[in-house]
């Protein structure tokens, strides 16, 4: 039989692991939603978004960069301009 101290430690470890899993799931969902929003805005503005741009967006995992791209998707004057910005970001 395990000691109460051990049981408490196991409980805390499980709670911490569950919290981290929830935070990661939330982060991933937020990133997925932001990617979809960028593609939706570009599609609404320009009717067609080339697969290369969609793939480029989908390969980005930084929420900070995706937030910037979302703002640029609203302001950009053309898909070409957005594509060039995306290439610069991807090349790092």
MDAnalysis code that builds the backbone (N, CA, C; Angstrom):
import MDAnalysis as mda
import numpy as np

u = mda.Universe.empty(276, n_residues=92, atom_resindex=np.repeat(np.arange(92), 3), trajectory=True)
u.add_TopologyAttr("name", ["N", "CA", "C"] * 92)
u.add_TopologyAttr("resid", np.arange(1, 93))
u.add_TopologyAttr("resname", ["UNK", "UNK", "UNK", "UNK", "UNK", "UNK", "UNK", "UNK", "UNK", "UNK", "UNK", "UNK", "UNK", "UNK", "UNK", "UNK", "UNK", "UNK", "UNK", "UNK", "UNK", "UNK", "UNK", "UNK", "UNK", "UNK", "UNK", "UNK", "UNK", "UNK", "UNK", "UNK", "UNK", "UNK", "UNK", "UNK", "UNK", "UNK", "UNK", "UNK", "UNK", "UNK", "UNK", "UNK", "UNK", "UNK", "UNK", "UNK", "UNK", "UNK", "UNK", "UNK", "UNK", "UNK", "UNK", "UNK", "UNK", "UNK", "UNK", "UNK", "UNK", "UNK", "UNK", "UNK", "UNK", "UNK", "UNK", "UNK", "UNK", "UNK", "UNK", "UNK", "UNK", "UNK", "UNK", "UNK", "UNK", "UNK", "UNK", "UNK", "UNK", "UNK", "UNK", "UNK", "UNK", "UNK", "UNK", "UNK", "UNK", "UNK", "UNK", "UNK"])
u.atoms.positions = np.array([
    [0.844, -1.185, 0.000],
    [0.000, 0.000, 0.000],
    [0.893, 1.254, 0.000],
    [0.477, 2.241, -0.770],
    [1.265, 3.463, -0.896],
    [0.955, 4.434, 0.237],
    [1.929, 5.242, 0.545],
    [1.755, 6.226, 1.610],
    [0.892, 7.386, 1.115],
    [0.250, 8.101, 2.062],
    [-0.553, 9.267, 1.675],
    [0.268, 10.332, 0.952],
    [1.513, 10.491, 1.345],
    [2.382, 11.471, 0.700],
    [2.629, 11.094, -0.759],
    [2.879, 9.821, -0.989],
    [3.079, 9.334, -2.355],
    [1.814, 9.522, -3.186],
    [0.678, 9.178, -2.606],
    [-0.609, 9.331, -3.311],
    [-0.852, 10.798, -3.677],
    [-0.531, 11.710, -2.770],
    [-0.696, 13.142, -3.034],
    [0.223, 13.585, -4.167],
    [1.455, 13.113, -4.158],
    [2.416, 13.449, -5.211],
    [1.917, 12.950, -6.566],
    [1.425, 11.719, -6.628],
    [0.908, 11.148, -7.869],
    [-0.277, 11.974, -8.363],
    [-1.151, 12.350, -7.451],
    [-2.322, 13.159, -7.815],
    [-1.882, 14.502, -8.414],
    [-0.915, 15.159, -7.771],
    [-0.428, 16.444, -8.271],
    [0.234, 16.301, -9.641],
    [1.000, 15.247, -9.817],
    [1.644, 15.004, -11.114],
    [0.607, 14.788, -12.209],
    [-0.420, 14.032, -11.914],
    [-1.498, 13.783, -12.893],
    [-2.224, 15.076, -13.239],
    [-2.504, 15.883, -12.220],
    [-3.193, 17.159, -12.458],
    [-2.333, 18.086, -13.318],
    [-1.043, 18.120, -13.046],
    [-0.130, 18.957, -13.825],
    [-0.055, 18.480, -15.272],
    [0.013, 17.168, -15.464],
    [0.055, 16.609, -16.817],
    [-1.239, 16.912, -17.569],
    [-2.368, 16.813, -16.888],
    [-3.657, 17.110, -17.516],
    [-3.751, 18.590, -17.882],
    [-3.239, 19.457, -16.996],
    [-3.245, 20.900, -17.272],
    [-2.400, 21.215, -18.502],
    [-1.204, 20.613, -18.579],
    [-0.330, 20.845, -19.731],
    [-0.980, 20.338, -21.015],
    [-1.649, 19.206, -20.943],
    [-2.328, 18.649, -22.121],
    [-3.449, 19.580, -22.581],
    [-4.210, 20.124, -21.633],
    [-5.283, 21.069, -21.989],
    [-4.720, 22.333, -22.630],
    [-3.623, 22.852, -22.055],
    [-3.004, 24.056, -22.604],
    [-2.489, 23.819, -24.019],
    [-1.883, 22.666, -24.248],
    [-1.375, 22.336, -25.583],
    [-2.526, 22.178, -26.578],
    [-3.605, 21.541, -26.149],
    [-4.766, 21.373, -27.025],
    [-5.373, 22.732, -27.381],
    [-5.429, 23.620, -26.415],
    [-5.950, 24.968, -26.658],
    [-5.045, 25.722, -27.617],
    [-3.737, 25.615, -27.419],
    [-2.780, 26.288, -28.303],
    [-2.926, 25.781, -29.733],
    [-3.005, 24.479, -29.895],
    [-3.138, 23.892, -31.232],
    [-4.450, 24.312, -31.901],
    [-5.527, 24.343, -31.125],
    [-6.826, 24.759, -31.668],
    [-6.788, 26.221, -32.097],
    [-6.131, 27.057, -31.316],
    [-6.013, 28.474, -31.650],
    [-5.212, 28.656, -32.937],
    [-4.129, 27.925, -33.063],
    [-3.304, 27.998, -34.272],
    [-4.092, 27.526, -35.488],
    [-4.812, 26.429, -35.347],
    [-5.616, 25.892, -36.459],
    [-6.676, 26.913, -36.895],
    [-7.333, 27.510, -35.928],
    [-8.367, 28.508, -36.225],
    [-7.771, 29.731, -36.915],
    [-6.595, 30.161, -36.464],
    [-5.957, 31.337, -37.072],
    [-5.572, 31.051, -38.521],
    [-5.045, 29.853, -38.780],
    [-4.708, 29.471, -40.155],
    [-5.948, 29.493, -41.035],
    [-7.030, 28.913, -40.532],
    [-8.279, 28.893, -41.298],
    [-8.785, 30.308, -41.558],
    [-8.651, 31.180, -40.571],
    [-9.102, 32.565, -40.730],
    [-8.307, 33.300, -41.801],
    [-6.997, 33.091, -41.826],
    [-6.159, 33.728, -42.850],
    [-6.594, 33.261, -44.238],
    [-6.746, 31.971, -44.396],
    [-7.146, 31.418, -45.696],
    [-8.534, 31.908, -46.078],
    [-9.457, 31.979, -45.113],
    [-10.811, 32.478, -45.383],
    [-10.792, 33.928, -45.845],
    [-9.997, 34.771, -45.179],
    [-9.916, 36.186, -45.567],
    [-9.352, 36.313, -46.975],
    [-8.277, 35.597, -47.256],
    [-7.683, 35.658, -48.594],
    [-8.653, 35.157, -49.660],
    [-9.370, 34.094, -49.350],
    [-10.345, 33.553, -50.300],
    [-11.477, 34.548, -50.536],
    [-11.929, 35.169, -49.492],
    [-13.008, 36.157, -49.620],
    [-12.547, 37.366, -50.439],
    [-11.332, 37.783, -50.229],
    [-10.824, 38.962, -50.930],
    [-10.432, 38.678, -52.373],
    [-9.827, 37.509, -52.627],
    [-9.245, 37.248, -53.945],
    [-9.876, 36.060, -54.678],
    [-10.885, 35.442, -54.074],
    [-11.670, 34.342, -54.635],
    [-10.926, 33.015, -54.721],
    [-9.666, 33.044, -55.048],
    [-8.893, 31.811, -55.180],
    [-7.540, 31.992, -54.496],
    [-7.168, 31.012, -53.705],
    [-5.860, 31.057, -53.038],
    [-5.052, 29.856, -53.527],
    [-3.909, 30.101, -54.142],
    [-3.084, 28.990, -54.639],
    [-2.669, 28.032, -53.518],
    [-2.539, 26.785, -53.894],
    [-2.163, 25.743, -52.935],
    [-0.831, 26.057, -52.253],
    [0.092, 26.673, -52.982],
    [1.394, 27.024, -52.413],
    [1.240, 27.958, -51.208],
    [0.341, 28.906, -51.302],
    [0.095, 29.830, -50.194],
    [-0.564, 29.093, -49.033],
    [-1.536, 28.254, -49.340],
    [-2.214, 27.480, -48.290],
    [-1.214, 26.587, -47.557],
    [-0.359, 25.917, -48.305],
    [0.662, 25.058, -47.683],
    [1.614, 25.870, -46.820],
    [2.020, 27.030, -47.318],
    [2.912, 27.889, -46.549],
    [2.288, 28.305, -45.227],
    [1.036, 28.703, -45.272],
    [0.322, 29.088, -44.049],
    [0.237, 27.900, -43.095],
    [-0.131, 26.745, -43.639],
    [-0.312, 25.558, -42.802],
    [0.988, 25.031, -42.194],
    [2.129, 25.430, -42.741],
    [3.416, 24.991, -42.194],
    [3.918, 25.871, -41.047],
    [3.229, 26.963, -40.779],
    [3.650, 27.881, -39.713],
    [2.978, 27.465, -38.397],
    [3.771, 27.362, -37.345],
    [3.251, 26.954, -36.040],
    [3.350, 28.053, -34.986],
    [3.867, 29.202, -35.370],
    [4.000, 30.317, -34.430],
    [2.730, 31.165, -34.448],
    [2.076, 31.253, -33.306],
    [0.860, 32.066, -33.223],
    [1.167, 33.540, -33.455],
    [2.318, 33.997, -33.024],
    [2.716, 35.390, -33.236],
    [2.802, 35.706, -34.725],
    [3.446, 34.837, -35.470],
    [3.566, 35.043, -36.921],
    [2.207, 34.940, -37.579],
    [1.404, 33.969, -37.171],
    [0.068, 33.822, -37.753],
    [-0.795, 35.051, -37.478],
    [-0.681, 35.622, -36.296],
    [-1.441, 36.850, -36.000],
    [-1.018, 37.991, -36.927],
    [0.279, 38.097, -37.183],
    [0.759, 39.130, -38.103],
    [0.268, 38.867, -39.520],
    [0.311, 37.608, -39.932],
    [-0.176, 37.266, -41.276],
    [-1.674, 37.521, -41.410],
    [-2.409, 37.290, -40.346],
    [-3.846, 37.563, -40.393],
    [-4.097, 39.043, -40.677],
    [-3.391, 39.905, -39.963],
    [-3.541, 41.346, -40.188],
    [-3.140, 41.716, -41.611],
    [-2.049, 41.102, -42.095],
    [-1.599, 41.396, -43.462],
    [-2.583, 40.861, -44.499],
    [-3.253, 39.753, -44.185],
    [-4.227, 39.204, -45.137],
    [-5.377, 40.183, -45.361],
    [-5.661, 40.984, -44.369],
    [-6.724, 41.986, -44.483],
    [-6.237, 43.196, -45.277],
    [-4.973, 43.565, -45.071],
    [-4.437, 44.801, -45.650],
    [-3.743, 44.634, -46.999],
    [-3.301, 43.437, -47.327],
    [-2.499, 43.254, -48.537],
    [-3.276, 43.647, -49.790],
    [-2.555, 44.181, -50.756],
    [-3.228, 44.638, -51.977],
    [-3.353, 43.534, -53.023],
    [-2.575, 42.469, -52.862],
    [-2.646, 41.380, -53.849],
    [-2.148, 40.067, -53.242],
    [-2.515, 38.980, -53.878],
    [-2.002, 37.675, -53.455],
    [-0.501, 37.589, -53.678],
    [-0.034, 38.247, -54.715],
    [1.404, 38.250, -54.994],
    [2.164, 38.900, -53.840],
    [1.667, 40.023, -53.374],
    [2.297, 40.708, -52.238],
    [2.292, 39.808, -50.998],
    [1.157, 39.158, -50.728],
    [1.058, 38.268, -49.579],
    [1.998, 37.075, -49.742],
    [2.073, 36.537, -50.944],
    [2.942, 35.392, -51.228],
    [4.408, 35.738, -50.982],
    [4.822, 36.930, -51.389],
    [6.207, 37.362, -51.170],
    [6.514, 37.482, -49.681],
    [5.581, 38.035, -48.924],
    [5.749, 38.142, -47.481],
    [5.853, 36.749, -46.858],
    [5.001, 35.855, -47.293],
    [5.010, 34.486, -46.788],
    [6.347, 33.798, -47.081],
    [6.875, 34.001, -48.260],
    [8.182, 33.417, -48.618],
    [9.291, 33.938, -47.705],
    [9.261, 35.224, -47.426],
    [10.268, 35.812, -46.538],
    [10.174, 35.181, -45.151],
    [8.971, 35.014, -44.663],
    [8.768, 34.417, -43.344],
    [9.243, 32.967, -43.319],
    [8.906, 32.215, -44.350],
    [9.264, 30.801, -44.398],
    [10.777, 30.631, -44.499],
    [11.425, 31.501, -45.256],
    [12.885, 31.403, -45.414],
    [13.603, 31.810, -44.134],
    [12.897, 32.506, -43.282],
    [13.402, 32.840, -41.974],
    [14.402, 33.899, -41.879],
])
